[in-house]
Amino acid sequence: MSLRNSQYDALMRYYQKLQLRNKHDQDERIQEAYREIPRLAQIDREIAAVSLKKARLLLGESEEQDFNLANQINILSSERRQLLLSHGYPEDYLKMQYTCPICQDTGYVGTEKCICFRKAISEQ
């Protein structure tokens, strides 16, 4: 069954709404976790700071000693996971939670329609 343009547009608006809702939910989870565990916000700021520091090193804008960015981020990420778990949260609590993890709520996997998109077409 082929879709009319209006049907396709409606499905794409549906996916946009899913993405917005899931982003909003993620933002709320992050704010809740930051209130409960202030160190999480500090960890995120530290990750951003070391990433910027590494970029400046790579661009030659800084004379500081080089360091292993991946190692620094792994250490901070591990601390984040431990904090979440020790406060009763799942370790992926701050990550985006998709309605369809296959296509990540886009309707497509690469250039192919996702199974959720094909299901939505069949329900039209």
C-alpha positions in Angstrom: 0.0 0.0 0.0 1.4 3.3 -1.0 0.9 6.4 1.1 -0.5 9.7 0.0 1.6 12.8 0.7 -0.8 13.8 3.5 -0.5 10.4 5.1 3.3 10.5 4.9 3.3 14.0 6.3 1.1 12.9 9.2 3.4 10.0 10.0 6.4 12.3 10.0 4.7 14.8 12.3 3.9 11.8 14.6 7.6 11.0 14.7 8.6 14.6 15.4 6.1 14.7 18.3 7.6 11.4 19.6 11.1 12.9 19.4 10.0 16.1 21.2 8.2 14.2 23.9 11.1 11.9 24.5 13.5 14.8 24.6 11.3 16.6 27.1 11.1 13.5 29.3 14.9 13.1 29.2 15.3 16.8 30.2 13.0 16.3 33.1 14.9 13.2 34.2 18.2 15.0 34.0 16.8 18.0 36.1 15.4 15.6 38.7 18.7 13.7 38.9 20.7 17.0 39.1 18.5 18.1 42.0 18.9 14.8 43.8 22.6 14.3 43.0 24.3 17.7 42.4 27.6 16.0 41.5 26.0 14.7 38.3 25.8 18.3 36.9 29.3 18.9 38.0 30.5 15.7 36.2 28.7 16.9 33.0 30.5 20.3 33.2 33.8 18.5 33.8 33.3 16.3 30.7 32.5 19.4 28.7 35.6 21.2 30.1 38.1 18.4 29.4 36.6 18.0 25.9 37.1 21.7 25.2 40.6 21.5 26.7 41.5 18.7 24.4 40.1 20.6 21.4 42.3 23.6 22.2 45.3 21.3 22.5 44.6 19.7 19.1 44.1 23.2 17.5 47.4 24.4 19.0 45.7 27.0 21.1 47.1 25.7 24.4 50.5 24.8 25.6 49.2 22.4 28.4 50.3 18.8 28.6 48.4 16.4 26.4 46.1 13.9 28.0 43.9 10.9 27.1 40.5 12.4 26.7 38.7 9.0 26.4 40.3 7.9 29.7 39.2 11.1 31.4 35.6 10.7 30.1 35.5 7.0 31.1 36.5 7.9 34.6 33.8 10.6 34.9 31.2 8.4 33.2 32.0 5.6 35.6 31.5 7.9 38.5 28.2 9.0 37.0 27.0 5.4 36.7 28.0 4.7 40.3 26.2 7.7 41.6 23.0 6.9 39.7 23.0 3.3 40.9 23.8 4.2 44.5 20.8 6.5 44.5 18.4 3.9 43.1 18.4 5.1 39.5 19.2 2.8 36.5 22.5 3.5 35.0 20.9 4.7 31.7 18.5 7.1 33.5 19.9 10.2 31.8 20.0 8.8 28.3 17.3 9.2 25.7 14.5 6.6 26.0 13.1 5.9 22.5 9.7 4.6 21.8 11.3 2.5 19.0 14.9 1.7 19.8 15.4 0.3 16.3 15.0 3.6 14.4 15.3 5.9 17.4 11.9 7.4 16.6 12.8 8.5 13.1 10.8 5.9 11.2 13.8 4.9 9.2 16.9 2.7 9.7 19.3 4.2 7.2 17.2 4.6 4.0 14.8 1.7 4.8 11.5 2.2 6.6 11.6 0.9 10.1 9.2 -1.9 11.2 7.3 0.6 13.3 6.8 2.8 10.3 5.6 -0.1 8.2 3.2 -1.0 11.0 1.9 2.5 11.2 1.3 2.5 7.4 -0.7 -0.7 7.7 -2.8 0.9 10.4 -3.7 3.8 8.1 
